[in-house]
Amino acid sequence: MPAPRSASRPPAHRAGRVRGYFTRHAQNLVGALGRLYDQPLASLMTVAVIGIALALPASLYLLVVNGRALTGSLDSAADVSVYLRREISPATAEALAGRLRERADIAQVRIIDPEEALADFQRLSGFGAALDALGENPLPVTLVVRPAHRQPAAAAALAGELQDLPETELAQIDTEWITRLDALLDIVRRAVALATAILALGVVIIVGNTIRLDIQNRRAEIEIIKLIGASDGFIRRPFLYSGFWYGLAGGLFAALLVDAALWTLSGAVGNVAGLYDSTFALQGLSAGTVLALIGLGALLGWLGSWIAAARHMRRIEL
Protein backbone atom coordinates (compact mmCIF):
# COMPACT_ATOMS: atom_id res chain seq x y z
CA MET A 1 0.00 0.00 0.00
CA PRO A 2 1.44 3.40 -0.93
CA ALA A 3 2.25 5.71 1.91
CA PRO A 4 -0.34 8.45 2.43
CA ARG A 5 0.63 11.92 1.28
CA SER A 6 1.57 14.37 3.95
CA ALA A 7 -1.17 16.85 4.69
CA SER A 8 1.37 19.67 4.80
CA ARG A 9 2.72 19.13 1.25
CA PRO A 10 -0.01 20.85 -0.78
CA PRO A 11 0.21 24.12 1.21
CA ALA A 12 4.00 24.03 0.97
CA HIS A 13 3.75 23.40 -2.77
CA ARG A 14 1.37 26.32 -3.19
CA ALA A 15 3.63 28.56 -1.10
CA GLY A 16 6.56 27.61 -3.30
CA ARG A 17 4.62 28.48 -6.44
CA VAL A 18 3.63 31.85 -4.95
CA ARG A 19 7.25 32.58 -4.02
CA GLY A 20 8.37 31.59 -7.48
CA TYR A 21 5.73 33.82 -9.06
CA PHE A 22 6.83 36.88 -7.11
CA THR A 23 10.50 36.02 -7.62
CA ARG A 24 10.07 35.97 -11.39
CA HIS A 25 8.24 39.29 -11.31
CA ALA A 26 10.95 40.81 -9.12
CA GLN A 27 13.60 39.55 -11.53
CA ASN A 28 11.76 41.08 -14.49
CA LEU A 29 11.26 44.33 -12.59
CA VAL A 30 14.97 44.66 -11.80
CA GLY A 31 15.97 43.41 -15.24
CA ALA A 32 13.83 46.04 -16.96
CA LEU A 33 15.47 48.75 -14.87
CA GLY A 34 18.87 47.37 -15.81
CA ARG A 35 18.05 47.55 -19.52
CA LEU A 36 17.09 51.21 -19.12
CA TYR A 37 20.37 51.80 -17.32
CA ASP A 38 22.28 50.15 -20.17
CA GLN A 39 20.87 52.76 -22.60
CA PRO A 40 21.17 55.95 -20.52
CA LEU A 41 20.83 58.54 -23.29
CA ALA A 42 17.80 56.99 -24.98
CA SER A 43 16.15 56.28 -21.63
CA LEU A 44 16.80 59.81 -20.37
CA MET A 45 15.31 61.35 -23.51
CA THR A 46 12.18 59.23 -23.20
CA VAL A 47 11.83 60.04 -19.50
CA ALA A 48 12.33 63.76 -20.20
CA VAL A 49 9.61 63.82 -22.87
CA ILE A 50 7.21 61.99 -20.54
CA GLY A 51 8.12 64.35 -17.70
CA ILE A 52 7.45 67.45 -19.77
CA ALA A 53 4.12 66.03 -20.93
CA LEU A 54 3.07 65.36 -17.32
CA ALA A 55 4.47 68.65 -16.00
CA LEU A 56 2.18 70.75 -18.19
CA PRO A 57 -1.15 69.64 -16.64
CA ALA A 58 0.48 69.59 -13.19
CA SER A 59 1.49 73.23 -13.67
CA LEU A 60 -2.02 74.18 -14.78
CA TYR A 61 -3.40 72.38 -11.73
CA LEU A 62 -1.13 74.43 -9.47
CA LEU A 63 -2.28 77.57 -11.26
CA VAL A 64 -5.84 76.79 -10.19
CA VAL A 65 -4.77 75.90 -6.63
CA ASN A 66 -2.78 79.09 -6.20
CA GLY A 67 -5.53 81.16 -7.80
CA ARG A 68 -8.00 79.83 -5.24
CA ALA A 69 -5.49 80.51 -2.47
CA LEU A 70 -4.94 84.03 -3.78
CA THR A 71 -8.60 84.96 -3.47
CA GLY A 72 -8.60 83.59 0.07
CA SER A 73 -5.37 85.28 1.14
CA LEU A 74 -6.53 88.76 0.14
CA ASP A 75 -8.45 89.29 3.36
CA SER A 76 -9.56 92.79 2.42
CA ALA A 77 -10.92 91.77 -0.98
CA ALA A 78 -14.48 91.30 0.30
CA ASP A 79 -14.49 94.09 2.92
CA VAL A 80 -17.62 96.23 3.04
CA SER A 81 -17.10 99.97 3.51
CA VAL A 82 -20.05 101.39 5.46
CA TYR A 83 -20.21 105.20 5.28
CA LEU A 84 -22.37 106.48 8.13
CA ARG A 85 -24.59 109.54 8.04
CA ARG A 86 -22.90 112.83 8.86
CA GLU A 87 -24.94 113.30 12.00
CA ILE A 88 -23.79 109.97 13.50
CA SER A 89 -21.49 110.64 16.45
CA PRO A 90 -18.35 108.59 17.21
CA ALA A 91 -20.08 107.10 20.27
CA THR A 92 -23.02 105.94 18.16
CA ALA A 93 -20.63 104.53 15.58
CA GLU A 94 -18.79 102.62 18.31
CA ALA A 95 -22.06 101.18 19.61
CA LEU A 96 -23.04 100.12 16.08
CA ALA A 97 -19.66 98.48 15.57
CA GLY A 98 -20.12 96.58 18.82
CA ARG A 99 -23.48 95.21 17.68
CA LEU A 100 -22.04 94.17 14.34
CA ARG A 101 -19.11 92.35 15.96
CA GLU A 102 -21.60 90.08 17.72
CA ARG A 103 -22.93 88.77 14.40
CA ALA A 104 -21.73 85.33 13.31
CA ASP A 105 -21.42 86.36 9.65
CA ILE A 106 -18.99 89.19 10.47
CA ALA A 107 -15.35 88.48 11.29
CA GLN A 108 -14.09 91.98 12.04
CA VAL A 109 -15.27 95.59 12.25
CA ARG A 110 -12.84 98.51 12.14
CA ILE A 111 -13.78 102.15 12.73
CA ILE A 112 -12.16 104.87 10.64
CA ASP A 113 -12.80 108.32 12.07
CA PRO A 114 -13.14 111.33 9.72
CA GLU A 115 -9.63 112.62 10.48
CA GLU A 116 -8.00 109.29 9.62
CA ALA A 117 -10.10 108.97 6.48
CA LEU A 118 -9.12 112.48 5.37
CA ALA A 119 -5.42 111.79 5.95
CA ASP A 120 -5.62 108.56 3.94
CA PHE A 121 -7.47 110.31 1.13
CA GLN A 122 -4.90 113.11 0.99
CA ARG A 123 -2.07 110.60 0.88
CA LEU A 124 -3.57 108.40 -1.82
CA SER A 125 -5.38 110.90 -4.03
CA GLY A 126 -2.80 113.66 -4.38
CA PHE A 127 -5.42 116.37 -3.79
CA GLY A 128 -4.00 117.44 -0.45
CA ALA A 129 -3.88 121.17 -1.30
CA ALA A 130 -7.48 121.21 -2.51
CA LEU A 131 -8.69 119.43 0.60
CA ASP A 132 -6.80 121.85 2.83
CA ALA A 133 -8.79 124.68 1.24
CA LEU A 134 -12.04 123.20 2.54
CA GLY A 135 -13.40 124.75 5.66
CA GLU A 136 -14.35 121.44 7.27
CA ASN A 137 -13.77 117.74 6.87
CA PRO A 138 -16.46 116.40 4.49
CA LEU A 139 -15.81 112.72 5.26
CA PRO A 140 -18.07 110.77 7.66
CA VAL A 141 -17.25 108.04 10.12
CA THR A 142 -16.62 104.81 8.20
CA LEU A 143 -16.93 101.20 9.31
CA VAL A 144 -14.84 98.61 7.47
CA VAL A 145 -16.69 95.32 7.89
CA ARG A 146 -14.94 92.06 7.03
CA PRO A 147 -17.35 89.18 6.31
CA ALA A 148 -16.74 85.80 7.92
CA HIS A 149 -17.31 84.21 4.51
CA ARG A 150 -15.45 85.85 1.65
CA GLN A 151 -17.49 84.40 -1.21
CA PRO A 152 -18.76 87.24 -3.43
CA ALA A 153 -22.42 86.23 -3.01
CA ALA A 154 -22.20 86.17 0.80
CA ALA A 155 -20.33 89.50 0.91
CA ALA A 156 -22.86 91.13 -1.42
CA ALA A 157 -25.75 89.89 0.73
CA LEU A 158 -24.09 91.30 3.85
CA ALA A 159 -23.54 94.64 2.09
CA GLY A 160 -27.25 94.77 1.30
CA GLU A 161 -28.16 94.20 4.95
CA LEU A 162 -25.72 96.89 6.10
CA GLN A 163 -27.16 99.33 3.58
CA ASP A 164 -30.58 98.93 5.20
CA LEU A 165 -29.33 100.06 8.62
CA PRO A 166 -30.73 103.46 9.67
CA GLU A 167 -27.24 104.77 10.48
CA THR A 168 -25.89 103.92 7.00
CA GLU A 169 -25.52 106.45 4.22
CA LEU A 170 -23.81 104.05 1.79
CA ALA A 171 -22.51 100.47 1.98
CA GLN A 172 -20.00 99.77 -0.77
CA ILE A 173 -18.21 96.61 -1.86
CA ASP A 174 -16.21 95.66 -4.93
CA THR A 175 -16.21 91.90 -5.51
CA GLU A 176 -16.64 92.01 -9.27
CA TRP A 177 -12.97 91.24 -9.86
CA ILE A 178 -13.20 88.23 -7.52
CA THR A 179 -16.19 86.93 -9.48
CA ARG A 180 -14.26 87.35 -12.72
CA LEU A 181 -11.23 85.60 -11.26
CA ASP A 182 -13.39 82.68 -10.09
CA ALA A 183 -14.89 82.39 -13.57
CA LEU A 184 -11.42 82.46 -15.12
CA LEU A 185 -10.20 79.79 -12.70
CA ASP A 186 -13.17 77.61 -13.61
CA ILE A 187 -12.15 77.84 -17.27
CA VAL A 188 -8.57 76.94 -16.35
CA ARG A 189 -9.83 73.98 -14.29
CA ARG A 190 -11.68 72.64 -17.32
CA ALA A 191 -8.58 73.25 -19.43
CA VAL A 192 -6.56 71.23 -16.92
CA ALA A 193 -8.89 68.25 -17.34
CA LEU A 194 -8.73 68.50 -21.13
CA ALA A 195 -4.94 68.94 -21.19
CA THR A 196 -4.50 66.02 -18.80
CA ALA A 197 -6.52 63.72 -21.07
CA ILE A 198 -4.66 64.82 -24.21
CA LEU A 199 -1.19 64.64 -22.67
CA ALA A 200 -1.98 61.31 -20.99
CA LEU A 201 -2.75 59.94 -24.44
CA GLY A 202 0.55 61.43 -25.59
CA VAL A 203 2.42 59.60 -22.82
CA VAL A 204 0.78 56.32 -23.81
CA ILE A 205 1.83 56.88 -27.43
CA ILE A 206 5.40 57.83 -26.45
CA VAL A 207 5.87 54.75 -24.28
CA GLY A 208 4.13 52.54 -26.82
CA ASN A 209 6.44 53.68 -29.60
CA THR A 210 9.51 53.17 -27.40
CA ILE A 211 8.42 49.65 -26.50
CA ARG A 212 7.63 48.92 -30.16
CA LEU A 213 11.19 49.78 -31.12
CA ASP A 214 12.49 47.66 -28.24
CA ILE A 215 10.43 44.69 -29.42
CA GLN A 216 11.73 45.07 -32.96
CA ASN A 217 15.32 45.23 -31.74
CA ARG A 218 14.82 42.04 -29.72
CA ARG A 219 12.80 40.17 -32.33
CA ALA A 220 15.39 37.42 -32.78
CA GLU A 221 15.57 36.87 -29.01
CA ILE A 222 11.77 36.70 -28.80
CA GLU A 223 11.60 34.13 -31.61
CA ILE A 224 14.13 31.90 -29.83
CA ILE A 225 12.24 32.13 -26.55
CA LYS A 226 9.03 31.22 -28.36
CA LEU A 227 10.73 28.17 -29.88
CA ILE A 228 11.41 26.74 -26.42
CA GLY A 229 7.75 27.18 -25.46
CA ALA A 230 7.57 30.50 -23.64
CA SER A 231 4.10 32.04 -23.47
CA ASP A 232 3.23 35.50 -24.74
CA GLY A 233 2.61 36.61 -21.16
CA PHE A 234 6.11 35.55 -20.12
CA ILE A 235 7.66 37.36 -23.09
CA ARG A 236 5.51 40.45 -22.60
CA ARG A 237 6.31 40.89 -18.91
CA PRO A 238 9.75 42.58 -19.24
CA PHE A 239 8.33 45.12 -21.67
CA LEU A 240 5.48 45.92 -19.29
CA TYR A 241 7.96 46.64 -16.52
CA SER A 242 10.05 48.77 -18.89
CA GLY A 243 6.98 50.90 -19.57
CA PHE A 244 6.30 51.04 -15.84
CA TRP A 245 9.81 52.38 -15.17
CA TYR A 246 9.56 54.91 -18.00
CA GLY A 247 6.30 56.28 -16.62
CA LEU A 248 7.42 56.27 -13.00
CA ALA A 249 10.65 58.11 -13.81
CA GLY A 250 8.71 60.52 -16.04
CA GLY A 251 6.30 61.32 -13.21
CA LEU A 252 9.19 61.98 -10.83
CA PHE A 253 10.88 64.16 -13.45
CA ALA A 254 7.63 66.12 -13.89
CA ALA A 255 7.40 66.77 -10.14
CA LEU A 256 10.99 68.04 -10.13
CA LEU A 257 10.29 70.32 -13.10
CA VAL A 258 7.24 71.84 -11.42
CA ASP A 259 9.07 72.36 -8.12
CA ALA A 260 11.97 74.02 -9.96
CA ALA A 261 9.57 76.37 -11.75
CA LEU A 262 7.87 77.27 -8.46
CA TRP A 263 11.21 77.93 -6.80
CA THR A 264 12.13 80.26 -9.67
CA LEU A 265 8.87 82.21 -9.44
CA SER A 266 8.39 82.29 -5.66
CA GLY A 267 10.67 85.27 -5.06
CA ALA A 268 9.02 87.47 -7.68
CA VAL A 269 5.53 86.50 -6.53
CA GLY A 270 6.47 87.27 -2.92
CA ASN A 271 7.67 90.74 -3.92
CA VAL A 272 4.42 91.49 -5.77
CA ALA A 273 2.34 90.19 -2.85
CA GLY A 274 4.27 92.47 -0.50
CA LEU A 275 3.32 95.50 -2.59
CA TYR A 276 -0.33 94.68 -1.87
CA ASP A 277 0.26 93.97 1.84
CA SER A 278 -0.57 90.31 1.26
CA THR A 279 1.05 87.26 2.82
CA PHE A 280 0.32 85.17 -0.26
CA ALA A 281 2.98 82.61 -1.20
CA LEU A 282 2.99 80.06 -3.99
CA GLN A 283 1.82 76.61 -2.98
CA GLY A 284 3.82 73.69 -4.31
CA LEU A 285 2.84 70.12 -4.97
CA SER A 286 1.72 68.30 -1.85
CA ALA A 287 3.12 64.87 -1.02
CA GLY A 288 -0.16 63.29 -2.08
CA THR A 289 -0.13 65.13 -5.40
CA VAL A 290 3.47 64.09 -6.08
CA LEU A 291 2.60 60.46 -5.39
CA ALA A 292 -0.47 60.75 -7.61
CA LEU A 293 1.64 62.25 -10.41
CA ILE A 294 4.23 59.49 -10.15
CA GLY A 295 1.51 56.84 -9.95
CA LEU A 296 -0.25 58.30 -12.99
CA GLY A 297 3.00 58.23 -14.94
CA ALA A 298 3.64 54.60 -13.97
CA LEU A 299 0.09 53.61 -14.91
CA LEU A 300 0.25 55.36 -18.29
CA GLY A 301 3.66 53.82 -18.97
CA TRP A 302 2.37 50.35 -18.17
CA LEU A 303 -0.71 50.92 -20.35
CA GLY A 304 1.34 52.14 -23.30
CA SER A 305 3.72 49.20 -23.05
CA TRP A 306 0.86 46.71 -22.74
CA ILE A 307 -0.85 48.05 -25.88
CA ALA A 308 2.41 48.00 -27.85
CA ALA A 309 3.43 44.54 -26.63
CA ALA A 310 0.00 42.99 -27.20
CA ARG A 311 -0.14 44.40 -30.72
CA HIS A 312 3.36 43.55 -31.88
CA MET A 313 3.62 40.16 -30.19
CA ARG A 314 0.89 38.88 -32.49
CA ARG A 315 3.04 39.81 -35.47
CA ILE A 316 5.87 37.57 -34.29
CA GLU A 317 4.46 34.18 -35.21
CA LEU A 318 6.68 31.17 -35.76
C-alpha positions, 0 to 999 in steps of 0.5 A, spaced: 500 500 500 502 506 498 504 511 503 499 516 504 501 523 502 503 528 507 497 533 509 502 539 509 505 538 502 499 541 498 500 548 502 508 548 501 507 546 494 502 552 493 507 557 497 513 555 493 509 556 487 507 563 490 514 565 491 516 563 485 511 567 481 513 573 485 520 572 484 520 571 477 516 578 477 521 581 481 527 579 476 523 582 471 522 588 474 529 589 476 531 586 469 527 592 466 530 597 470 537 594 468 536 595 460 534 602 461 540 603 465 544 600 459 541 605 454 542 611 458 541 617 453 535 613 450 532 612 456 533 619 459 530 622 452 524 618 453 523 620 461 524 627 459 519 627 454 514 623 458 516 628 464 514 634 460 508 632 458 506 630 465 508 637 468 504 641 463 497 639 466 500 639 473 502 646 472 495 648 470 493 644 476 497 648 481 495 655 477 488 653 479 490 651 486 494 658 487 488 662 484 484 659 489 489 661 495 490 668 492 482 669 493 482 667 500 489 670 502 486 677 500 483 678 506 480 685 504 478 683 498 471 682 500 471 688 505 464 692 506 465 699 507 459 702 510 459 710 510 455 712 516 450 719 516 454 725 517 450 726 524 452 719 527 457 721 532 463 717 534 459 714 540 453 711 536 458 709 531 462 705 536 455 702 539 453 700 532 460 696 531 459 693 537 453 690 535 455 688 528 461 684 531 456 680 535 454 677 528 456 670 526 457 672 519 462 678 520 469 676 522 471 683 524 469 691 524 474 697 524 472 704 525 475 709 521 474 716 524 473 722 519 480 725 520 484 718 519 479 717 512 481 724 510 489 723 511 488 717 507 485 720 502 490 726 501 495 721 501 492 716 496 489 721 491 494 727 491 489 732 492 491 734 499 492 742 497 485 742 494 482 738 501 486 743 505 482 749 502 475 746 505 473 749 511 471 742 514 472 735 513 467 732 508 468 725 510 463 721 515 465 716 520 466 709 516 466 702 518 470 697 514 466 690 515 470 684 514 465 678 512 466 671 515 465 668 509 469 671 503 465 668 497 462 674 493 455 672 493 455 672 501 459 678 501 454 682 497 448 679 501 451 682 507 452 689 504 445 689 502 443 688 509 448 693 512 445 698 507 438 697 510 441 700 517 438 706 519 445 709 520 448 707 513 448 712 508 452 708 503 454 700 503 460 699 498 463 693 496 467 691 490 467 683 488 466 684 481 474 682 480 473 676 484 467 673 481 471 674 474 477 671 477 473 665 479 470 664 472 477 664 469 479 659 474 473 655 472 475 655 465 482 653 467 480 647 471 476 645 465 482 646 461 486 642 466 482 636 465 482 636 457 490 637 457 491 632 462 486 627 457 490 629 451 497 629 454 496 622 458 494 619 451 501 622 448 504 619 454 501 612 452 503 613 445 510 615 447 511 609 451 508 605 446 512 607 440 519 606 445 516 599 447 515 597 439 522 599 437 524 595 443 520 589 441 523 590 434 530 590 436 529 584 440 525 580 435 530 574 434 531 573 441 523 573 442 523 568 436 528 563 440 524 564 446 518 562 443 521 556 440 522 553 447 515 554 449 515 561 452 508 564 453 506 570 450 505 573 457 512 571 459 515 574 453 511 580 454 512 581 462 519 585 461 516 590 456 510 591 461 515 593 466 520 597 462 513 601 460 512 602 468 519 604 469 519 609 464 512 612 466 514 612 474 521 616 472 517 621 467 512 622 473 518 623 478 521 628 473 515 632 472 514 633 479 521 636 479 520 640 473 514 643 477 518 644 483 523 648 480 519 652 476 515 654 483 522 655 486 524 660 480 517 664 481 516 664 488 521 670 489 518 674 484 511 673 486 512 674 494 515 681 492 508 682 488 504 680 494 508 684 499 506 690 494 499 689 496 500 687 503 498 680 502 502 674 505 500 670 499 505 665 497 505 660 492 503 653 494 507 647 491 505 640 490 503 636 496 506 629 497 499 626 495 499 630 489 506 628 487 505 620 489 499 621 484 503 624 479 508 618 479 503 613 480 499 616 474 505 616 470 507 609 472 500 607 470 500 610 463 507 607 462 504 600 463 498 601 459 502 604 453 507 598 453 501 593 454 498 596 448 504 595 444 506 589 446 500 585 445 499 588 438 506 587 436 507 580 439 501 577 435 506 579 429 511 575 431 508 568 429 513 562 428 
